């Protein structure tokens, strides 16, 4: 009797495990489909930002793309200005150091 119960439990466990795997596979397939759709939408958006396939866009879509590009351009210009400012500060510090070094060398030559 114990062997029969043990076999029954093992078989039902295998059946439930099979169901769990099947449900998991369905879940993964669903996730793959959703991710594929997201990738497709992102690629389409990317192409539109590059100026491709704009013929299918409505006026509102084009307006949104233009605004997004303006914001991006503003961010790029801001970062560029920041880098220029940092570079100018570095060069000014280097200039100051070189002027001081030049003064020291001139003092050594005089003595």
Backbone as CSV, one residue per row, in Angstrom:
resi,resn,N_x,N_y,N_z,CA_x,CA_y,CA_z,C_x,C_y,C_z
1,UNK,0.823,-1.191,0.000,0.000,0.000,0.000,0.873,1.263,0.000
2,UNK,1.916,1.237,0.806,2.818,2.393,0.868,3.481,2.639,-0.487
3,UNK,3.898,1.559,-1.170,4.525,1.707,-2.488,3.542,2.309,-3.489
4,UNK,2.315,1.915,-3.435,1.302,2.433,-4.339,1.074,3.929,-4.087
5,UNK,0.992,4.297,-2.833,0.811,5.716,-2.491,2.028,6.527,-2.936
6,UNK,3.213,5.948,-2.708,4.446,6.638,-3.101,4.484,6.846,-4.622
7,UNK,4.136,5.821,-5.386,4.099,5.937,-6.844,3.077,6.980,-7.282
8,UNK,1.904,6.968,-6.623,0.859,7.946,-6.954,1.372,9.370,-6.709
9,UNK,2.011,9.587,-5.567,2.540,10.911,-5.241,3.611,11.344,-6.236
10,UNK,4.473,10.415,-6.627,5.523,10.738,-7.596,4.917,11.107,-8.948
11,UNK,3.915,10.358,-9.382,3.280,10.632,-10.674,2.549,11.976,-10.662
12,UNK,1.812,12.247,-9.592,1.099,13.522,-9.544,2.080,14.682,-9.453
13,UNK,3.182,14.455,-8.750,4.212,15.488,-8.662,4.785,15.781,-10.042
14,UNK,5.027,14.731,-10.831,5.535,14.910,-12.196,4.519,15.654,-13.059
15,UNK,3.231,15.327,-12.891,2.203,16.004,-13.674,2.136,17.478,-13.319
16,UNK,2.168,17.797,-12.029,2.126,19.193,-11.612,3.380,19.941,-12.041
17,UNK,4.502,19.247,-11.999,5.750,19.874,-12.447,5.650,20.198,-13.929
18,UNK,5.047,19.314,-14.705,4.860,19.553,-16.132,3.961,20.750,-16.380
19,UNK,2.931,20.902,-15.568,2.030,22.045,-15.707,2.763,23.334,-15.375
20,UNK,3.548,23.317,-14.313,4.306,24.498,-13.925,5.276,24.904,-15.035
21,UNK,5.940,23.935,-15.622,6.881,24.227,-16.709,6.128,24.814,-17.893
22,UNK,4.965,24.239,-18.210,4.168,24.722,-19.334,3.703,26.163,-19.088
23,UNK,3.252,26.444,-17.874,2.824,27.800,-17.543,4.003,28.761,-17.619
24,UNK,5.137,28.307,-17.139,6.341,29.139,-17.182,6.740,29.433,-18.630
25,UNK,6.660,28.422,-19.472,6.997,28.601,-20.895,6.027,29.590,-21.542
26,UNK,4.750,29.495,-21.227,3.771,30.426,-21.776,4.067,31.854,-21.303
27,UNK,4.413,31.973,-20.043,4.766,33.283,-19.491,5.987,33.850,-20.219
28,UNK,7.005,33.014,-20.430,8.214,33.470,-21.115,7.917,33.860,-22.571
29,UNK,7.075,33.088,-23.233,6.698,33.418,-24.605,5.983,34.761,-24.655
30,UNK,5.121,34.991,-23.692,4.405,36.266,-23.620,5.390,37.416,-23.402
31,UNK,6.341,37.216,-22.500,7.348,38.252,-22.244,8.192,38.531,-23.485
32,UNK,8.562,37.481,-24.204,9.349,37.649,-25.430,8.559,38.470,-26.445
33,UNK,7.283,38.179,-26.572,6.438,38.925,-27.514,6.353,40.392,-27.109
34,UNK,6.188,40.657,-25.807,6.113,42.036,-25.341,7.434,42.769,-25.567
35,UNK,8.542,42.101,-25.262,9.851,42.724,-25.447,10.127,42.975,-26.929
36,UNK,9.725,42.065,-27.780,9.910,42.251,-29.222,9.142,43.477,-29.691
37,UNK,7.946,43.652,-29.187,7.126,44.817,-29.556,7.780,46.109,-29.060
38,UNK,8.311,46.089,-27.826,8.988,47.266,-27.301,10.211,47.615,-28.142
39,UNK,10.971,46.603,-28.515,12.157,46.828,-29.352,11.743,47.426,-30.686
40,UNK,10.680,46.908,-31.259,10.172,47.420,-32.533,9.774,48.894,-32.409
41,UNK,9.083,49.238,-31.331,8.667,50.629,-31.111,9.879,51.546,-30.899
42,UNK,10.854,51.071,-30.150,12.063,51.873,-29.918,12.849,52.089,-31.214
43,UNK,12.955,51.054,-32.022,13.651,51.184,-33.302,12.919,52.159,-34.218
44,UNK,11.593,52.094,-34.226,10.798,53.020,-35.032,11.001,54.448,-34.557
45,UNK,10.983,54.652,-33.253,11.202,55.976,-32.680,12.602,56.489,-33.020
46,UNK,13.578,55.613,-32.941,14.960,55.971,-33.265,15.079,56.411,-34.719
47,UNK,14.448,55.647,-35.629,14.493,56.006,-37.054,13.839,57.361,-37.293
48,UNK,12.745,57.623,-36.587,12.064,58.914,-36.746,12.939,60.053,-36.246
49,UNK,13.648,59.828,-35.132,14.553,60.865,-34.619,15.699,61.134,-35.593
50,UNK,16.067,60.130,-36.355,17.107,60.303,-37.376,16.556,60.933,-38.649
51,UNK,15.228,61.078,-38.718,14.618,61.713,-39.874,14.139,60.738,-40.932
52,UNK,14.104,59.453,-40.615,13.646,58.446,-41.575,12.173,58.109,-41.299
53,UNK,11.475,57.695,-42.331,10.074,57.251,-42.223,9.160,58.308,-41.596
54,UNK,9.374,59.553,-41.931,8.541,60.613,-41.376,7.244,60.807,-42.158
55,UNK,7.154,60.200,-43.321,5.967,60.351,-44.152,4.713,59.809,-43.506
56,UNK,4.846,58.870,-42.600,3.680,58.269,-41.942,3.292,59.003,-40.666
57,UNK,4.052,60.021,-40.285,3.801,60.738,-39.021,2.706,61.784,-39.199
58,UNK,1.921,61.922,-38.150,0.922,62.991,-38.124,1.614,64.292,-37.730
59,UNK,0.857,65.400,-37.832,1.418,66.695,-37.468,1.815,66.708,-35.997
60,UNK,0.992,66.102,-35.128,1.283,66.057,-33.699,2.548,65.256,-33.415
61,UNK,2.706,64.125,-34.109,3.916,63.320,-33.931,5.151,64.113,-34.335
62,UNK,5.059,64.806,-35.462,6.191,65.620,-35.913,6.486,66.737,-34.919
63,UNK,5.440,67.323,-34.355,5.622,68.367,-33.347,6.347,67.803,-32.123
64,UNK,5.929,66.621,-31.667,6.572,65.974,-30.517,8.029,65.631,-30.804
65,UNK,8.286,65.135,-32.003,9.663,64.807,-32.383,10.512,66.071,-32.388
66,UNK,9.967,67.156,-32.936,10.691,68.426,-32.963,11.006,68.925,-31.564
67,UNK,10.029,68.824,-30.657,10.247,69.264,-29.274,11.302,68.404,-28.590
68,UNK,11.242,67.105,-28.844,12.222,66.193,-28.247,13.624,66.512,-28.758
69,UNK,13.729,66.790,-30.055,15.033,67.136,-30.617,15.548,68.462,-30.059
70,UNK,14.645,69.422,-29.853,15.042,70.707,-29.264,15.577,70.515,-27.849
71,UNK,14.893,69.682,-27.050,15.370,69.407,-25.687,16.731,68.724,-25.721
72,UNK,16.882,67.775,-26.614,18.155,67.071,-26.736,19.265,68.034,-27.145
73,UNK,18.971,68.889,-28.104,19.955,69.869,-28.566,20.343,70.817,-27.435
74,UNK,19.366,71.220,-26.634,19.641,72.097,-25.487,20.582,71.400,-24.505
75,UNK,20.314,70.120,-24.226,21.173,69.353,-23.312,22.585,69.202,-23.870
76,UNK,22.683,68.958,-25.156,23.987,68.793,-25.793,24.775,70.087,-25.728
77,UNK,24.122,71.199,-26.038,24.798,72.498,-25.992,25.231,72.849,-24.572
78,UNK,24.408,72.528,-23.603,24.746,72.789,-22.206,25.974,71.978,-21.795
79,UNK,25.985,70.709,-22.149,27.136,69.849,-21.813,28.396,70.338,-22.524
80,UNK,28.255,70.735,-23.775,29.386,71.250,-24.549,29.945,72.510,-23.896
81,UNK,29.067,73.422,-23.474,29.498,74.651,-22.815,30.213,74.334,-21.505
82,UNK,29.699,73.347,-20.775,30.327,72.944,-19.518,31.740,72.407,-19.770
83,UNK,31.896,71.576,-20.791,33.220,71.033,-21.120,34.181,72.140,-21.544
84,UNK,33.694,73.098,-22.340,34.543,74.226,-22.731,34.976,75.031,-21.513
85,UNK,34.038,75.270,-20.595,34.348,76.030,-19.389,35.422,75.312,-18.568
86,UNK,35.264,73.998,-18.398,36.250,73.218,-17.645,37.615,73.270,-18.324
87,UNK,37.622,73.165,-19.647,38.885,73.210,-20.385,39.551,74.575,-20.248
88,UNK,38.761,75.641,-20.306,39.302,76.998,-20.139,39.911,77.148,-18.743
89,UNK,39.208,76.630,-17.727,39.731,76.710,-16.365,41.053,75.957,-16.231
90,UNK,41.144,74.788,-16.849,42.393,74.016,-16.815,43.520,74.788,-17.503
91,UNK,43.214,75.361,-18.656,44.234,76.111,-19.394,44.670,77.365,-18.632
92,UNK,43.721,78.027,-17.952,44.075,79.204,-17.158,44.971,78.816,-15.983
93,UNK,44.683,77.676,-15.354,45.527,77.198,-14.263,46.921,76.857,-14.783
94,UNK,46.971,76.246,-15.948,48.262,75.900,-16.553,49.035,77.173,-16.907
95,UNK,48.335,78.172,-17.441,48.968,79.447,-17.777,49.561,80.090,-16.528
96,UNK,48.787,80.079,-15.444,49.259,80.663,-14.189,50.507,79.933,-13.700
97,UNK,50.473,78.616,-13.754,51.629,77.826,-13.335,52.851,78.144,-14.192
98,UNK,52.661,78.226,-15.494,53.778,78.506,-16.396,54.336,79.909,-16.189
99,UNK,53.471,80.891,-15.930,53.948,82.247,-15.642,54.773,82.271,-14.360
100,UNK,54.296,81.563,-13.337,55.060,81.491,-12.085,56.397,80.787,-12.299
101,UNK,56.366,79.713,-13.059,57.604,78.985,-13.371,58.554,79.874,-14.158
102,UNK,58.036,80.637,-15.079,58.847,81.554,-15.878,59.499,82.601,-14.967
103,UNK,58.731,83.137,-14.013,59.280,84.114,-13.073,60.407,83.510,-12.249
104,UNK,60.221,82.278,-11.771,61.264,81.615,-10.988,62.525,81.424,-11.814
105,UNK,62.337,81.005,-13.061,63.497,80.785,-13.923,64.218,82.101,-14.228
106,UNK,63.443,83.161,-14.430,64.050,84.477,-14.683,64.842,84.939,-13.456
107,UNK,64.320,84.671,-12.237,65.037,85.016,-11.012,66.343,84.233,-10.904
108,UNK,66.326,82.969,-11.302,67.558,82.167,-11.243,68.590,82.680,-12.214
109,UNK,68.144,83.110,-13.389,69.068,83.611,-14.412,69.700,84.929,-13.947
110,UNK,68.981,85.765,-13.255,69.481,87.044,-12.796,70.563,86.875,-11.718
111,UNK,70.487,85.849,-10.955,71.487,85.649,-9.896,72.607,84.886,-10.393
